[in-house]
Amino acid sequence: MSFPLDLITAAYAATIAAGGIVGYVKAGSVPSLAMGVACGTLMMFGAFQMGQEPKNVTLSLVTSAVLTGVMGYRFSNSGKFMPAGLVGALSLLMVLRLTYKVMTN
């Protein structure tokens, strides 16, 4: 029996979306809100796709790879772990997890 969502990807998606909302609430950052909710939504759709077909990781892999690059770049420029370093690290872990799923299926 397959679950309708990939739970790890769904938790990551919720974290990304919540981070965008927190960025908006704390700093009034509209770009944080827009990108956090957009990337969180894409990841949640990817979690749904993976729940339906576990091999269907493309959307989630591309989205998390983009977040790894963008937030890794922001972390390297600012040196601040929050939020860029944390999101970059979580995104890299997601890329590694999804790459492993691709290679083992």
N, C-alpha and C positions, 0 to 999 in steps of 0.2 A: 504494500500500500504506500503510495507516495503522499507526502504532505503538500497542501496547496501552495506553500511558500518555503523557500530555503531560509530557515530561521536565522542562521548566522548573517546572511546577506541582508535580511530584513532588519536585524538589529543594527547593522552597520548603516543601513539607509536611514533608520530613525535617528541615529546618532548624528549623521551628517545634516539632516533637516533640522534637528533640534539645535545644533551648533549655529546654523544660519539664523534661526529665530533668536537665539541668545545674543548673537552678534548685533542684531538689529535692536533688541531691547536695551542692551548695555551701552552701545556706542552709536546707535542710530544709523548703522551701516546698511543702506538699502542694497548694495552689491552683495553683502554677506547673506542677507535675507533671500535675495533672488537666486543666487548660486547655490546656497544651502538647500533651499526648497526644491530647486530644479534638479540638482544632483541627487538629492534624497528621493525624489519622485522617480527619476530614472533607475536608481538602484532598487527601489521597491518593485518597480515593474520587472526588473531583472530577477529579483527574488521570486516573483510570481512565475516568470518564465522557467526558472530553474526548478521550481516546484512541480511544474507540469512535465518538463523534460530536463533531467539533470545535466545533460550534455549542452544545453542551450545557455552558455555562459558569456556569449559575445558582448552583449550590452553591458553587463556587470563588469566584465574585464576591461572594456574600453573606458567606461566611466571611472572606475577606480584607478586605472593607469593615468588618466588625465589628472585626477585629483592628486595622485602621487607626485606627478611632475610639477603641477602648479603650487601645491602646498610645500613640497620639498624646496622649490625655488624660493618661495617666500620665507621659509625657515632659514635657508642659507643666507639670505640677505639681512634678515632681522635678528637672527640668533635667538628669537623668542620661541620657547616650546609651545606656549599657548597662544593661539589655537593652531598655528601653522604646523609646528612640529608634531603635535598629537595627531592631527588629521593626516599629515603626510605619513606618519608611522602606521596608523591604522589602515590607510589606503595601500601602503606597500604590503602589509600583511594580507590584505584582501587580494591583491594582485598575485602574491605567492600562492595563496590558497586556490584561487581560480585556475592559475597555471597548472598547479598540481592536478586539479580535477580534469583539465583538458588532457594532460599527459597520461593519466591513469584510466581514462574511459575509452 
